[in-house]
Amino acid sequence: MCTIGAKILDPGREFLLFKNRDFTRVYFDDRVRLSNTVFGVLGLETWDGIDPASDRYSGFSIGFNAHLTCCDSNVRMMPDSASYDRLVELVVENCTTVEEAVLCVRDQVRESRFSWSNLLVATPEGVAALEIRDRHVEVERSPVLVARANHHVCLGPNSDDDDRTTTQQRYRTARQGLEAAEALEDVFPLLRSHMPDLQHGLCNHSHYNTVYSYVIHWKDGAITFYVHQGHPCDRAVYARLPITPGEDVSLSTYPSAHIA
């Protein structure tokens, strides 16, 4: 379970994308991949498992290239279906605009079956949410902001969705928080928030726990990746990593030492 959002702060010049990553376990160590063109945090097909030895890694849970950022959230795991993390990786590796990302995802969904999911794509010119259900992709485009939790907004919730209890509240909180945000600094209190109670919210302490919190900040072509391991409400400072694909990058302050 995850909560995701993106907002244009200054059209053509500045935007952000965030993800709070929730698992059934309390602790998790990321694996990241960095190449000459992309950076990505690996997805996990077994996010609902409690035994790390059984973990099966997938594509990117969140990632970016020089022009575009993308992340995903689960809606419903489908048997014999590909992981939606692979869609994020394909977008990050092959696309630079929202239009290219939509075409890429639609082509892939037409050819293969993927678990139900939400993808967010953000660029300096605009943002979009892509809802994947069976062989269909529904797109919400916006010049300003989009948010998702673990249900489909345009396609509508389904009685078989994996989370039917907290997703609606988290979606409302994320969207309202993004609407109020005016600067990068405004998003961190949102990611630490609990609503409607201390066990639930964007920072989750219930059946699912927030194991990582990420923010990608793009400003005038400079990209900074912010990451916190564990519940972000513990007030620990996010690690700040300036990352330019193709240039020398230090990941020494990344919370996990697992570099794929």
N, C-alpha and C positions, 0 to 999 in steps of 0.2 A: 504494500500500500504506500502511496506517495502523494504529496501535494506539490503542484508545479504552477509556475506563473511567469509571465514576461511582460515588460513594459518599456515603451519608448519614452525616454526622459527628455530627449532633445532630438527632434526629427532629423535624420541624416547624420547625427553626430554622437548620440549616446543612447544606449539601452542596457537593460539587464534581463537575465533569466535566472530563475531559482528552482531548486528542488529540495524538499525534505524527503529523505529516503527511509521508509518504514519496513521493518521485518518482524517476524514473530520472535526472533531471538533479541537479546538486549545488546550484544556486542558483535561487531563485524569489522574485518579488515579489508579495505578496498584493494583492488588491483587497477592500475592505470596504464594507459598506453600513450606514448608520445612519438610522433614521427615528424618528418620534415614538413608535413602539411596539416596534421590534425592532432588534437588531444582528446582523449576520451577516458571515462571511468567505465570499467567493464560492468555489464549487467549480470544478473544471476537468475538463472531459470528456476532455481530451487530456493527462492527467497522465503518460502514458508517452511523450510526445513530447519531443524535445530542442530543438526550434526554437520559441522564444517567439512568433515571428511567426505561428505556426499555432495558438496557444492558443485554445480555445473555452470560454468561461466558462459556468457553469450556475447552479444555485440556491445554497443555502448548504452549505458543507462543515461548518461549525459555527456555531451561533447561539443567541440567547436572546431572550425577552421578560421581563416583570417576574416571571413565575411559573414559567417552564419553560425548560430548556436542552435542546439536541439536537445530535447530530453523527452522522457516518456513517463507514463503512469499506467499501472495495471487496471483493467476493468474486469476481465474474466479470463482465467486460464482455460484454454481449450485443448482437449486431448489430440495428439497427433497434429499439432499446429506449431509453426515456427515462432520463435520468440520475437516480440516487438522490438527488443533491443537491437536486433539485426537491422531493422528499418532505420533506427537512429544512426547506426554506424554507416549505412549506405548514404543517408542524407549528408552526414558530416563529411564523408569521403568524396562525394560526387557533386554537391550542390552549393551554390552561392546565393541563391535568391529563394524567396517563398514559392514562387511559381515553379522553379525547378524541383523544389522539395515535394510539392504536391504531385507533380507529374511522376517523380521517382517512386513515391509511395503508392500511387494508384497503379503504376505498372507492376510493382512487386505484389500487391494484393490481388491483382488480376491473375497473376501466375501461380501464387502460392497462398495457402491458408495460414493466417497468423492469429494468435490469441487476441482477444478484444483489448483495446488499449486507447489511450490518448497520447498524441505527440504534440509538443509545442515547438514551433520554429520561430526564431527571432532574428531579424536583420536590422540595419540602421533605418531602412525604409518602411518597415512594418512587421507585424507579428501575425501568427495564425495558429489555430488549434486544429489538428487532424484527428478525427474519431474513426477508428478502425473496428468494424464489426463484420465478421465473415468476409464476403468479397466486396464490401462497400466501404468507401471512404467519404465521410462528410467533413466539410471544411468550414470553419468559422474564421474569416479574415478580419483584421482590425488594424487601423493605423496607430492605435495607442496601446491596448493591453488585452491579454487573454489569461485565463486561469483554468485549471482542471484539478480534480481529485480522482476518485475511482469510480465514476459513472460517466455516461455520455450525456452531454447537455443538449446538443442538437438532435441526436437520435433518441434521446430519452432514456431514463433508467430502466433496467430490466430486473425481473424478480430473481434471475439467476446470477446477478452480479456478485463478485466475490466479497465486496463490502457494501452492505445495505444499511449500516447503522451510523457511521461517522462521516461518510463521504459528502453528504449534502451540506453539513455544517462547515466542514473544512473548505469546501468550494466557496461558500458564501464569505467566509472569513478571508480567504485568499483574495477574492475579487474586491471586496470592500477595502482591504488593506492596500492593494495595488492602486485602487482609485484615489486613495488618500496620499500615497507616496509621491513625494516631489523630488527626492534625491536617493542615491544609493544607500545612504545611512538609514533611511526610513524602512528598508526592507528587513533589516536584522531583527528589530523588535517583533515584526510580523512572524518571522520564522521561529521565534521563541514563544509565541503566544499559545495560550490554552483557552479553548472555548468549545463547549459550554462549561467545562469543569477542569480541575487540575490534572485529570487523567487523560483528557482528550484535547484535540486541537491540532494545529499545524505541527506543534511539538507533541508527540504522542507517547503516552505511558500506559497504554491499555493492553489489549491482546496483541496489538502491534506496537513496536517501539521505534522511535526515530533513531537510527543508527548513524546517519550522516546528514549534514546540511550543506548545500552548495549554492554559490552565487557566481554567475559569470557576468562581469561588467565590461562592456565594450564602449570605449570613448575615443573618438577620432582615430580609430584603427588600433589603439592600444588595448590589449586584453588582460584583465586581471581575474584570476580564479581564486575565490574564497571558499575554504572548506573547513568544516568542524566535524570531528568524530564524536558520536554520542548525542545525548539530548542537548540541543542548543540552549535550553533554558538554564543550564548550569552556569551561564554567563562567561564561560571561557572565551578567549579571543579567537576569532577565526584565523586560520593560517592564510596569509596573503601571498599569492604566487603570481607574479607577472609572467605570462607565458606567450611567446610569439613562436608559432610553429616554424621550423626551419632555422631558428637561432638557438644559441646555447641557453639552456634553461636549467636552473637548479630546482630539484624537487626535494631537497634535504629537509625542508620544513613541513613536507606533507605528512599528515598524521599516520599514514600507513607506509611501510617500507616495501610493499608489494608492487613492483614495477613489472608489468607484463612484457 
